[in-house]
């Protein structure tokens, strides 16, 4: 029974992860301009309330999404082209690889690129 529940939870989590990835990408592509919730909802095919919940989840997890209220406001994110180097343990890399494979790394070019970089770091002949 618990295996069935776990599969069900994963099945429900995949669309959420994909949508949150798309949400971050929409913010990144629009940066430095803020994006209003209605535009994000339209782009993602969900309600404004769903966007608000996703933004809250991402911010609670530490994703640096800014929120500006009022005219000219909306949601924003840092638009740097590259992040500083990060050192991951093999276990951390394996966790990220498993997450990417679970949601389907072919869903976006950025997910595929991230998976390729992680695999290259773990495979001696690819370095």
C-alpha positions in Angstrom: 0.0 0.0 0.0 2.8 2.5 0.8 4.5 1.8 -2.5 1.2 2.7 -4.3 0.9 5.9 -2.2 4.5 6.8 -3.0 4.0 6.3 -6.8 0.8 8.4 -6.5 2.6 11.2 -4.7 5.4 11.2 -7.3 2.8 11.1 -10.1 1.3 14.3 -8.6 4.6 15.9 -8.0 5.9 15.8 -11.5 3.5 18.4 -13.0 4.2 20.6 -10.0 7.9 20.4 -10.5 7.6 21.0 -14.3 5.3 24.0 -13.7 7.6 25.5 -11.1 10.5 25.1 -13.4 8.6 26.8 -16.2 7.6 29.6 -13.8 11.3 30.2 -12.9 12.2 30.2 -16.6 9.4 32.7 -17.4 10.7 35.0 -14.7 14.3 34.6 -15.9 13.5 35.3 -19.5 11.6 38.5 -18.5 14.2 39.8 -16.1 14.9 42.4 -15.1 11.3 43.4 -15.8 8.8 42.1 -13.3 6.0 39.9 -14.5 2.4 40.2 -13.2 0.7 37.1 -11.9 -1.9 37.2 -14.7 0.7 37.0 -17.4 2.4 34.1 -15.6 -0.9 32.3 -15.2 -1.6 32.7 -18.9 1.8 31.5 -19.9 1.6 28.4 -17.6 -2.1 27.7 -18.3 -3.1 27.9 -14.6 -5.0 30.3 -12.4 -3.4 33.4 -10.8 -4.0 31.7 -7.4 -1.9 28.7 -8.5 0.9 31.1 -9.6 0.7 32.7 -6.1 0.9 29.3 -4.4 3.9 28.3 -6.6 5.7 31.5 -5.9 5.1 31.1 -2.2 6.5 27.5 -2.3 9.5 28.6 -4.2 10.2 31.5 -2.0 9.8 29.3 1.1 12.4 27.0 -0.4 14.8 29.9 -0.7 14.4 30.8 -4.4 15.2 34.5 -4.6 12.0 35.7 -6.2 11.1 39.3 -5.5 7.6 40.6 -5.2 6.7 44.2 -5.9 3.1 45.4 -5.3 1.4 48.3 -7.0 1.7 49.7 -10.5 4.8 48.5 -12.3 5.0 45.6 -9.8 5.0 41.9 -10.2 7.4 39.0 -9.7 11.1 39.0 -10.6 14.2 36.9 -10.3 17.9 37.5 -10.6 18.8 37.2 -14.3 22.5 36.4 -14.2 23.7 34.3 -17.1 25.8 32.0 -14.9 26.2 31.2 -11.3 29.4 31.0 -9.4 31.0 27.5 -9.3 29.4 25.2 -6.7 31.0 22.1 -5.3 28.6 19.2 -4.9 29.3 15.9 -3.3 28.7 12.8 -5.5 25.6 12.2 -3.3 24.2 15.6 -3.9 24.8 15.2 -7.6 23.1 11.9 -7.6 20.0 13.4 -5.9 19.8 16.1 -8.5 20.3 13.6 -11.3 17.5 11.4 -9.9 15.2 14.4 -9.6 15.9 15.5 -13.2 15.3 12.0 -14.5 12.1 11.7 -12.5 10.6 14.7 -14.1 12.0 14.0 -17.6 15.1 15.9 -18.6 13.9 16.3 -22.1 11.1 18.7 -21.1 13.4 21.7 -21.5 16.8 22.5 -22.9 17.9 23.8 -19.5 17.0 20.6 -17.7 18.9 18.6 -20.3 21.9 20.9 -20.1 21.9 20.6 -16.3 21.7 16.8 -16.5 24.6 16.7 -19.1 26.8 18.8 -16.8 26.1 16.6 -13.8 26.7 13.4 -15.7 29.9 14.9 -17.1 31.2 15.7 -13.6 30.5 12.2 -12.4 31.9 10.4 -15.4 35.8 10.4 -15.5 36.0 9.9 -19.3 33.7 12.8 -19.9 35.8 15.3 -18.0 
